[in-house]
Amino acid sequence: MTTSDAQQLIVTLGEAARMAAIELAQAPAPQKTKALNAAADALVAGKADVIAANEQDLEFARQKGLSDAMLDRLRLDHARIDAIAASLREVAAQDDPVGQVIAEWDRPNGLHIQRVRTPIGVIGVIYESRPNVTADAAALALKSGNAVILRGGSESLHSSAAIYACMVQGLRAAGLPEASVQMVPTRDRAAVSAMLGAQGLIDVIIPRGGKGLVGLVQAEARVPVFAHLEGICHIYVDAAADPEKARCVVVNAKTRRTGICGAAECLLIDRAFLAAHGDAILRDLIEAGVEVRASDELAETPGTVAAGEEDFGKEFLDMIIAAKPVDGVDQAIAHIRRFGSQHTESILTEDDAAAARFFAGLDSAILMRNASTQFADGGEFGMGAEIGIATGKMHARGPVGAEQLTSFKYLVTGDGTIRT
């Protein structure tokens, strides 16, 4: 595909999306709800087709030499398809954010002012590997009254197309324009560049993928971007941590699914905790099959691998974790400030003061206490789904759900009111 062909493709999709967005912005909530539930029905009914498409993608990915963790991100089965359908229904059941009054007040001059949620317009989503993003992004955009243009990864082309077809069935069933959700029908990278330069057609770009993709988007985009570069998530075991809770949470945070951005990549353990409870957490990780790259006295635990400086601040997305001892919560905070990506950090402690210090001292998008970092997920936050975890500080932070896909406008009412 030539650059000119790619640009023309995105212009065609973008112009159709802008027309659809006008209608979507005024669509009543029940109509959008009907579309999402009908899409969920179509997905469940079409499981066999989706799984067959996914098998094509898995074979393509194996030939490319993708890691087991990346294959896991790509793989769909009956349970995962049911989970995608359940997410669609959960988004459908949520309150419609469009038209919500955020604030209202009266002025001495007689004006009544309301700040009201309104759709952003057209959203471009560029993502890798995980085909469920096709449904998540489409559902959240639709719920918030936005049209969306989806550009999935080359590895998930067939799976994403099968899921996209179900979303279109939902739109038809509800009588909404099919251009409300569109998919870029090519693996060619030229289409990505065309999306990034589509000023006046796409209002915001949301990349969801690895550091390479997100860095490219942030460097080349000429439209606003909601993004995070990496999920370098830390879990800190404080001196006052409950040892049994800590053992359970740390293993879950690392091993439940290693290929997601909420997987813990660095373990910090207070030396006071080590003195009181030993290295059982490290031994648990090793027994679970995790390669523990440990520094200082933690490297004395049998089965660990000596950590290098490069192992801290690294997103492994695999059964690997960096581990380091620290002296207290302030040293843990200093380490995270240096090596973190402002995604998700968790403190394990029974000390309220330590937890408060951790929460106040860090500015990551998500901070947790006595909970696994694997909960860094819009579905787990009650949003039904997410388009991604935003780590920037403008507009959207943390799991990006339907509410964060809205802007706002002011509605001002007077009674023949004039300004003197």
PyMOL commands that set and color helices and strands:
alter all, ss='L'
color gray80, all
select helices_A, chain A and resi 3-25+29-45+47-64+68-74+78-93+132-143+154-174+178-180+190-196+211-220+243-255+271-277+280-287+296-300+309-311+329-339+352-361+373-375+403-405
alter helices_A, ss='H'
color red, helices_A
select strands_A, chain A and resi 101-106+112-119+122-127+147-151+181-183+204-208+233-237+264-270+291-294+305-306+320-326+344-348+366-369+389-390+398-399+406-413
alter strands_A, ss='S'
color yellow, strands_A
deselect
rebuild
show_as cartoon
